[in-house]
Structure formats: C-alpha cells, structure tokens
Amino acid sequence: MQHRKLGTQGLTVSAIGYGAMGLTQGYGPSDEEAGVAAIRRAHELGVTFFDTAEVYGWGSSNNEVLLGKAVSDFRDEVVLATKFGFAQTEQGLGLNSRPDNIRKVTDSSLRYLGVDQIDVLYQHRVDPDVPIEDVAGTVRELIDAGKVKYFGLSEAGPQTIRKAHAVQPVSVLQTEYSLFERDVEQLFPVLEELGIGFVPYSPLGRGFITGSAKPAAEYDATDFRKTNPRWQPGNFEKNVEAVEQLGRLATAKGITVSQLALAWLLAQGEHIVPIPGTRSAARMEENAHAADVTLTEADLAAIHEILPNGGFGARYAEEHIPNWV
C-alpha cells in the first residue's frame, strides 16, 4: 500500500483509509462481527488510517469502542482519528465545541478507543457559538499535554480554516467528496496554500457508486439512503445510468467501478486520502486495491464526460450543513 502525507505537520497514512461510521450508524442494522473482520482485513492489506467519531453511536453501539477493540492487537501500526463537536440534548442532536466539552470528549475517546493518544482529533462540525480560535487553542493544549497528535477540521470553510490554522496548524480537512459530490473543490486552493491535507468521506457516494444501489423505498427505515435525494425517483434513474457508464469504463480497464471512483479521487492530488467504509472484508480488499490503479488522461476525460458536475440530487434531504465561511 502506498503512503501519502496529509499536511505539513508530519501526518503520513496509507493512500486508502477506512471510515468506520457505517458500522454503527446510517446504513441499517449493524453487524459488529463483520465490521471487525473488515477492519482487520484492512490492516492486513496495508491500510493504516482508521476514522471514527464520538457521535457514531453512543451506549451499546459505541463506534469508538468497536474500532478500539478491532485494532488493539496492532494499535501502534495505525493512525486513529476521531471527532468532537456534537452533543445530545433534549431537543435532539446539537453542536457543542466549548472548550470544557472538547476536553471531556477527548478524555472519553481516549478511554473508549483504549489508547494513550489520539492521532488525529477533528472538530466534527463548526460551532457558530464558539470562536474557532478557542477551539484551536483547546486542541493545542491537548497536543501539548500529549493527548492528541494532530488537529483536523471537518466541513469547514476558508475563513474558519485560516483562523484555526493561525492558532494551531491544521493537518487535515475532512469533507464529503466523490464523483457525485464536488463542491469542496472550491477549497482546494486554500488547502494547498496552507499545506493542509484532505480526507474525502463518503468517497463512493454513500454506496451508490458501488453499483449496488436500490430505490429508496427498499432500504431499512434506519438507513440514511431511504430519504436521500439521490435515491429518490427521477434522480435515482439518472444516477444509476451514470454508474452503469462508469462501470463500462471500469470493465474495460479490468477493475471495478468502486476502484475507478477511488482512483479518480487519488488522481485529484497527492494530498488526498479517501476513507471508504464497509462491513465486508471482501469489499475492503476491493477498495484497498484501488491504490494500485493508474488512470490515464483519456480515462479522466471519459469520467468527466459522464459526470462533469457530480451526481443528480442534493446530498441531504434537508440542507443542514453550515455555510463554508
């Protein structure tokens, strides 16, 4: 497995990472045994970058606990990333990046993961009620204390990134990015200027680009895709057709459509490391081998012709992503 540098602070990880969210949240009933098998297979294949978050399941479905147990035998060989910034309230899920909560969540994440240090600590979402300078300053304190190694942001915009970076250098930004979702490309000049790496989450279009998508009505009630606009009538058929075209291009190269999509992301810059998630050890193997795929200029042009501006339909049923400022 190739390795890539994320930012200029020393963070180096495998070219393909692993996103653990889907093991406990968003994609229907979980399968802990299969998830652990997928994580361990990822390690065998050379994957060194594993991503989780406090919000990916509290209580008995705690994602951090699951990931921590799965990597316990090889913890020193991998990079673990987790996130703070959400909080459970009487009204539901809210934001909380107050310094005292950051410290509390960090201590909990250390305990849940079973580690002495968190390799990458992200602010999961920008909290408009807390100055980003206070957030970055708190993470700097945690880095100085040895509890955290690198600082990351998620779904942050250029002004926020600059302000945070001035207080504590940001190693990596994480935001959704795939053949279906391109908006974040507008932030790439800022990342390049500041020497910040980029981690695309949902790099396979939340599973649509794997070629296994079903109409929204066929998903479990707990599955995010049941209400996602890209799975709804009208958009669904257009997205299926696009994936079929990508599939024909992939077949001609002797690879899968998922490998084509991941290789496309890797081709967008040396500072990019996608984190596909899966509960399947076989799918994990497929994803890992995308790092071995080389796309020609003709391949990239053909992909652009199929999806010049991304997929059909918004990425959320209700627009709740904060403005990128």
Buried (B, 14 or more C-beta within 10 A) or exposed (E): BEEBBBBEBEBBBBBBBBBBBBBBBBBBEBBBEBBBBBBBBBBEBBBBBBBBBBBBBEEEBBBBBBBBBBBEEEBEEBBBBBBBBBBEEEEEEEBBBBBEBBBEBBEBBBEBBBBEBBBBBBBBBBBEEBBBEBBBBBBBBBBEEEBBBBBBBBBBBBEBBBBBBEBBBBBBBBBBBBBBBBBBEEBBEBBEEBBBBBBBBBBBBBBBBBBEBBBBEEBEEEBBBBBBBBBBEEBBEEBBEBBEBBBEBBEEBEBBBBBBBBBBBBBBEEBBBBBBBBBBBEBBBBBBBBBEBEBEEEBBEBBEEBBEEBBBBBBBBEEEBBEBE
